[in-house]
């Protein structure tokens, strides 16, 4: 039931994009410097956008008044004034600097507050549709988690360890009659006793390991257990029953003996719901907000459809084009 005039459209508060001219000034300039067809082609989408903004403002204001009551104007004024004070404080509390920043945005203090009122109304309208007091149920959490888990919560298997690798072929023998495997086993048992007594695993690896990571204290980079090839795959099997910090050994294969300290491991699978519940809950809130916006857009579109906007826009543009060119042709 609220009237929207052509003047209200062209004199409405500037959009967020900074502009040195008002919409009316831009329209007049275009009308005076182009053909009617060029003017209409350029001007129509801009006027239609402003008109839709005005219709949205009317719908939101009506909703807010209906739900908040007659005090909505006072509440909005107070909140818009707070936003203006915050804007001034953001510019060091310097009023002149804040006013200059507003002019650069194509705004005054009055139009800034009107713009903020529209934002506040839009936020309220969306929030009122969110039913924010409606609790998130466990079934909602579970359903959303199941939709999200492949994309967001899958975790590949991972393992990292330190390794002392004794290669039988590289064991130094002091007697040609010595059995290299027995000597390797004896060395492994000796190293295990030192580790149990508190010796630094990394330093022992640097001194005794024949592995390619010995210079790094035997520390392997984290990797996918399924990507570990023979003969090291036996370490993955042993790590199944270990926790980070545990040491296992001697672990024997055909041509080498291992001592392994597990640094970290992660089983292949999905993060459990209990660990990601906050993330899932936020997705539910986001989806509720998206649905609220969708409903609000549909309501605004329904209101806009009740008005013959095409004829209105045609009238505004034809009238402005005519008056702009009549003013330009008048003798100075």
N, C-alpha and C positions, 0 to 999 in steps of 0.2 A: 503493500500500500504506500510505499514511499516513492516520491517523484525524483527522477534523475534527469537533470537538464543537460543541454549541450555545454553550457558554461561550467557546470559542475565537473564535466569530464575534462575539458581543456584546462581548467583552473585547479584541478585536483593536485594534491601534494606530489612533488617530483618522485620518480621512481628511484630505486636504490642506486642505479648507475648515475654517476655524476654528469651533469649537463649544465652548460652555461646559459641555456635558454629554456624557457618554459615550453610546454607542448604547444600552447597557443601561439607563441612567438615563432616556433618552428613551422607550424602549419601556415601561418600568414606568410612567412618568407617563401615557403614552397609554392603557395598559391599564386604569389606575385611573380615567380620566376620559372614558370613552367606551364605547359598546357593543362587543360582540365583533366585529361586522361592520365597524364603523368602524376598530377597532384593526387588524384583519387587512388591510383595504384600504390603510391608511397604512403599516403595518409591512412587508408582504411585499416591495415593491420595494427597500426599504433593506436588509433581511436578504439578499435574493438578490444584491444588488450586493456586499455584504461577503463572501458565500460565494464568488462568482465571483473576487473578489480573492484569497481564500485559496487557491482551487484554482489560480489563476495562479501564486501564490507557490510552491506545492508543485511545479508543473510546472517552473518556472524553476529552483528550487533543485535539483531532481533532475537537470535538464540540466547545471547548473553543476557539481554534484558528479561527475557522470559524466565531464565533459570536463576539469575542473580537478583532480580527485582529492580525497583526504581533507583536503588543506590548505585547502580552500575556506573553511572556517569561520574559520581564523586570518586569511586574506587579507581576508575581508569585515569582520571585526572591526577590522582595522587601517585599512581604507579608510573605514569608518563613523566611526571615531574621528577620522580626518583631517577628515572632513566636519563633525563636531561642533566641532573646533578652529577650522575656518574660519568656522563660524557665530558662535562667540564673538568671533573677531577682527573679523567684520563689525559687531559691536556694541561696537567700541572695546576689545576685550579685557576688557570688564567682565562677570564671571561673573554677577553679580546681574541686570544688565540683560538678558543673554542668556537667563537662566532665566525672567525675566518675559516676554520675547518668546515663549519656548516655551509658557508657560502660556496666553498669548493665542491661540496656535495650537491649544490643546487637547492639548499634548504635554509629555512629560518628556524628560530626556536619554536615557533608555532607549528610549522609544518613538520618539524622533527617530532614533536610530541604527538601530532596526529598520526604520523607514520608508526610510532611506537604503540599507539593505541590499537591500530589495526593488527600489528604483530601479536599484541597481548590477547586480543579477541580471538585471533586464529589459534593461538596456543591453547586458550581456554576451550574453544570449540572442539579441538582435537582431544584434549584431555577429558572432556566431559563424555566423549564417546568411548574412551578407553575402558571405562568401568574399572578405574585403577584400584578400587577397593575389592574387586573380585579376586580372591586368592588363586594362585597357580596350584592346580591339583597335581598329585603324583602321576596320574594317568597322562596329563598334558606334558609333564616333564619327560615321561618315558616315551611317548609318541614322538615328541620333538627330538629327543636324543637319538632315537632309531633313525629318524630322517637325516640327522646331521652326522652320524658317527662315521660313515664311510669317507665323507669329505673332511671332517674336522678332527676326529678323535682316533683315527687309525694310527697305531704306532708300530713301526717295523721292529723286528728283533735286533738286539744290539748286545755286543759283548766287548769288553776291554780287559786286558790282563797284562801282568808282567811275567816274563818267561826266562827261566834259566834253561838253556837248551844244550845238552851234552851230546855231541855227535860221536858215536863210537869210533868212527874212522879218524877222528882228530884227537883222541885221547893219547897223551904222551905216555909211552911205556919206558920204564927204566931197565926192564929185563925182557929179552925176546921171548921168554917162556910165559910171560904174563898173559892172562886172558883179558883183552881190551874191554869186553862187556862187563866182566867182574870188576875191573878197575873203575869203569864208569859208574857202576852201581855203588861202589864204595864211596866215590866222590859225591854222588847224589845224596847218600845217607849222611855223609859228613856235613854237607851244605844244609840239609834239613835240620840237623842238630843245631847248627849255628843260627838258623832262622828262628827256631823255637827258643833259643837263648836270647833273642833280641837283636841279632845282627840285621843290618840294613839290607833288604832284599835287592834294591837297585844297585848298591855297591857290589854285592856278590855277583850280580848279573854282569856288571861291567868287567869283573875280573875273571869269571869262570865260564860264562855262556859263549857258545859258538854260534848263536843265532844272529841274524842280520840286524837286530835291534839292540844288541848288547851295549853299544855305545850310549844308548838312551836309557840305560838301567833296565833293559829288557822290556820296556813299555811299548806295547802295540797300540796303534791308533784304534779308536772305536770302529767296529765293523759289524756287518750283518753275519750272524752265525752261519747262515746257509751259504755264505760266500767263502768260507774257510775250507781250503782244500787239504787233501792228505799230505803229510801225516798229522797235520795239526787239527784235523777234525775230531781226534780223540779228546782234545781239550774241551771242545764244545760239549761232548757227552759228560765229561767229568764236572763241568761247570753247572750242569743241571741241578745238582744237589748241593751247590755251594752258595754262600752269601758273600757280598763284597767285603774284602779284608781277609777271607779265608785263604789258606795255602794248601795246595795238594801236591803230593809227590812221594816218592818217585813214580812217574807215569812212564811205563816202558812201551816202546814200539820196537820194530825189527832192527832199526839202525840208530836209534837215539833214545835218550831219557830226558823227560821234562820235569821241571818243578815250576808250578804255576801259582801266582798270586792273583786272585780275581779282584779287579778294580771296580767294575760295574757290569750289570747285565740288565737287559729289558726283554721281556718275552713279547713275541709277536702277537698282536691282538688290538683290542680297543681299550682306551682309557675308561675306567668304570664311571658310571653316572655320578657316584658320590664325589668323584674328583673334579667333575666338570659341571656340577649342578648350577653354579652361578652363571656360567657361560650359556647354558641351555635356557635358564630363566630369562636372561637378557634377550635371547633370540625370541622368546615368547612375547615379551613386552614389545620388541621391535615389530613383530608380526601383527600384534594387536594394534599398534600405532598405524601401521600401513593400512590395515583394514579400516580403521577409523577415518583416515585420510580419504580412502576410497569412498566410504559412505558419505563423507562431507562433500567431496567433489560431485558425487551423484546428486546430492541435495541442491548444491549451488547450480548445477547444470539444469536441474528441474525448474528452479526458480527463473533462471535465464530464459528457458524455453517458453515461459509464460509471457514474456515480452517480445514484441516484434522488433528485435534489435537491428535487423537489416534495414528496415525503413527508417528507424531512428538514426542509425549511422549515416545513411544516405542523406537524410534531412540536415544533419549537423554539418557534413562535409560540403554539401551544395550551398548551404547558407553561408558558411565561412568563406568558401571560394568566391562567392559573389560579393560579399561585403569587403573582403580583402582587396579585390581588384577595383571595386568602386572607390575605396579609400585611396588606392594608389593613383587613380585617374583624376581625382579632384585637384584643382589648381592650388598651388602652394601660395 
